[in-house]
Amino acid sequence: MRLAKEESEKGISDLQRALEEAEELHEEDFNKMLLVIEEGKVKEEELELTNESLTTEKKDLQSELQSSKKAESDEVVAFSGELEKLRGDVKAKEGTIDSLQLQIQSLQEDKISVADRELAIEKQDEKICCGSWNIPHFFSSLFRT
């Protein structure tokens, strides 16, 4: 009986030791789990901050994009207005060029007409001049003595 009692006490002692070891392991595992939970909370907070930061950055970029699009649209409208003005200026200058070309053509025609009239007058003067002088008669009278 004593042997049975000793074995029983030894079994109880082994079980107590095993229970203490299991409790220590359980406590270590529990502490690890708490640590992982804390790390998870920290990561979650970091992710939330990153998400908020990215959301703010996205809104800022969208706002900047909208501003850029509006500025570009305004610039296109302004350039279109300037282009239309320049087209009008070009058409006006083309009209002026056409008018000046017509004036030049008219002046050239007038010049040709004047030159033709002067030539006709010279020919008439030659006829009048040469006809009244009767050159052969004039020369023959000079040599008669």
C-alpha positions in Angstrom: 0.0 0.0 0.0 2.7 2.2 0.7 4.0 1.5 -2.7 0.7 2.3 -4.2 0.6 5.5 -2.1 4.0 6.5 -3.3 3.1 5.8 -6.9 -0.1 7.7 -6.4 1.8 10.7 -5.0 4.3 10.4 -7.7 1.5 10.3 -10.3 -0.1 13.3 -8.7 3.3 15.1 -8.5 3.8 14.4 -12.2 0.4 15.6 -13.1 0.9 18.8 -11.1 4.2 19.4 -12.8 2.6 18.7 -16.2 -0.3 21.0 -15.2 2.2 23.8 -14.2 4.1 23.4 -17.4 0.8 23.5 -19.4 -0.3 26.6 -17.5 3.1 28.2 -18.2 2.8 27.3 -21.9 -0.8 28.5 -21.9 0.3 31.8 -20.3 3.2 32.1 -22.8 0.8 31.4 -25.7 -1.8 33.8 -24.2 0.9 36.5 -23.9 2.0 35.8 -27.5 -1.6 36.1 -28.6 -2.0 39.4 -26.7 1.2 40.6 -28.3 0.0 39.6 -31.8 -3.3 41.4 -31.1 -1.5 44.5 -30.0 0.7 44.3 -33.1 -2.5 43.8 -35.2 -4.0 46.9 -33.6 -0.9 48.9 -34.3 -0.9 47.7 -37.9 -4.6 48.4 -38.2 -4.0 52.0 -37.0 -1.1 52.4 -39.4 -3.3 51.1 -42.2 -6.1 53.5 -41.2 -3.7 56.4 -41.1 -2.3 55.4 -44.5 -5.8 55.0 -45.9 -6.8 58.4 -44.6 -3.6 59.9 -46.0 -4.2 58.2 -49.4 -7.8 59.3 -49.4 -6.8 62.9 -48.7 -4.1 62.7 -51.4 -6.6 61.3 -53.8 -9.0 64.1 -53.1 -6.2 66.6 -53.5 -5.1 65.1 -56.8 -8.7 65.0 -58.1 -9.2 68.6 -57.1 -5.9 69.5 -58.8 -6.9 67.5 -61.9 -10.2 69.3 -62.1 -8.5 72.7 -61.7 -6.0 71.8 -64.4 -8.8 70.6 -66.7 -10.7 73.9 -66.1 -7.6 76.0 -66.7 -6.9 74.0 -69.8 -10.4 74.5 -71.0 -10.3 78.2 -70.3 -7.0 78.4 -72.2 -8.5 76.5 -75.2 -11.4 78.9 -75.2 -9.0 81.9 -75.0 -6.9 80.5 -77.8 -9.9 79.8 -79.9 -11.0 83.4 -79.5 -7.5 84.6 -80.4 -7.5 82.3 -83.4 -10.8 83.6 -84.6 -9.5 87.2 -84.2 -6.3 86.3 -86.1 -8.4 84.7 -88.9 -10.4 87.9 -89.1 -7.2 89.9 -89.3 -5.8 87.6 -92.0 -9.0 88.0 -94.0 -8.9 91.7 -93.6 -5.2 91.8 -94.7 -6.0 89.5 -97.6 -8.7 92.0 -98.6 -6.2 94.8 -98.4 -3.7 92.8 -100.4 -6.3 92.1 -103.1 -7.2 95.8 -103.2 -3.6 96.9 -103.5 -3.0 94.3 -106.2 -6.0 95.7 -108.1 -4.7 99.3 -107.6 -1.2 98.1 -108.9 -2.8 96.5 -111.9 -4.9 99.6 -112.6 -1.8 101.8 -112.3 0.2 99.5 -114.6 -2.7 99.6 -117.1 -2.7 103.4 -116.8 1.0 103.5 -117.3 0.7 101.3 -120.4 -2.1 103.5 -121.7 -0.1 106.6 -121.1 2.9 105.1 -122.8 0.7 104.0 -125.7 -0.7 107.6 -125.9 2.8 109.1 -125.8 3.9 106.8 -128.5 0.9 107.7 -130.6 1.6 111.4 -130.0 5.2 110.9 -131.0 4.2 109.2 -134.2 1.7 112.0 -134.9 4.4 114.6 -134.2 6.7 112.8 -136.5 4.1 112.7 -139.3 3.3 116.4 -138.7 6.9 117.3 -138.4 8.2 115.3 -141.3 5.2 116.1 -143.4 5.5 119.9 -143.1 9.2 119.9 -143.7 9.2 117.9 -146.8 12.7 116.8 -146.3 13.7 116.0 -149.8 12.6 119.4 -150.9 14.4 121.0 -148.0 17.7 119.4 -148.8 17.4 120.1 -152.4 16.8 123.8 -151.8 19.8 123.9 -149.6 22.1 122.8 -152.3 20.7 125.1 -155.0 22.6 128.2 -155.5 
